[in-house]
């Protein structure tokens, strides 16, 4: 590319420097591989946003931006590139967070007994009523660990959870005051 398109290479260096000044980590791929090979290589590396620049883009003062999480390319005017990358980066982070939370919540199953905990903890996370996360609940926590192989991992602080069913601890049957998450170590 560098011998055939020196103007493109100069523009790549200019954009690369500008992005590095903004604090972005930039890798310029000047290998002789075909574009598809380059795209595949950088996707396997986990690069979230890719910029493509060619002679036509240069003439139109545009670049192509590719976002890996949505598998989408779109043109961006060169003058708007830094702001667009900031915007796309924020959207990408939010999208990854949303997808991770959705996957996490898909692993959670409400349980009402130790037997149900046993069937869930090998493949996911059990959500259960629990009498106390303080010292007086330690005996119940030990029963859960001994009988199921799972451990109480904690409670969620980002949402206020309602007790499941009748609201009784799955171990001792006392009135529960917490909803806890139970999972195995890996």
Order of alpha helices (4+ residues) and beta strands (2+ residues): alpha-alpha-beta-alpha-beta-beta-alpha-beta-alpha-beta-alpha-beta-beta
